[in-house]
Amino acid sequence: MLTIIDHIREINPEAVLWDGLNDAVIGIDEKYRAVYSVDAIINVLEETNDWSREDAMEWYQFNISTAYVGEYTPVLVFLKKGPPK
């Protein structure tokens, strides 16, 4: 059985996938771009780097939320109201 990551790679080899954040992928959109949960990204950054929530959020904001790497830049969504706390 294909994982969501395998499925994205299979249907859109040009899709951008952020290294180390596979657990934060929650789906794909109509352009076959990866869709990430922002809260899950923050959680993964905290756990894998042993960072505080504040450090993880700062790194996310500087390195991911502002990144545009072409037509298949991943989609970032908030599953809760407002930015992560």
N, C-alpha and C positions, 0 to 999 in steps of 0.2 A: 504494500500500500504506500502510495506517495505521500510525503509530508507536504505541507503548504509551501515550504521552501522549494522542494523538488518540483512541485506543480508550477510555481512561478518561473523557475529556471527553464522548465520544459516549454511552456507556452510563450515566454518572452525572455530569451537569452540576454537581451539588453537591459533588463530590469536591474536597478541598483538595489543591492542588499547590503545593509550596514553590518560590518564584521562584528561578530560576537553578540549580536542582538536578535538572533533567530527566535528566541523565546518571546520576544515582544511583537512578532508578526501575528496579526489577527485576521488577515485576509488579503484580497486583491481587489482592485477597482476595475472599472470598465475599460481602462487603458492597459490593463494587466500590470499595473505597478503594485509593489508591495505596500500594504497598509500596516502601519505600526501603531500600537497603543503608547501614547506618551507616558502614561503612568507606569506601564510595564518597562519601558526603556529606562526610566529613572530607577525602578527597582533593580533591574539587571545591572546597571552601572554601580549602584550601591553595593550589591552582593559580590560582584566579580572583582571590584577594585577596593573593597573594604572602605568605601567613602561614606561620609555623612550624607544625609538627604540634600542638604544645602550644596555640598560640593558636586554631587551628581547632577542636580538641577542646573548649576552654573555651567558645568561641562556640556550638558545637553544643549543649553541655550546658545552657547558659543560655537559648538562644533556640529550640531545636528539641526536644530530648529531653523538656522539661518542658511543652511547648505542648499545650494541648487547645483546639481551635477548633470543637468540635461533633462530631456523629455521624460525620462523614466525615473526621476528623483522620487523616492518613496513618499507616500502620503502619511501625514502624521495626524492622529485624531485623539481627542480627549473623550474618554468614555464616561467621565463624570463632569459635573458642571464646573467650569473654570479650570485654571492651570493646576498642576499637581501641588499638593501641600506637604 
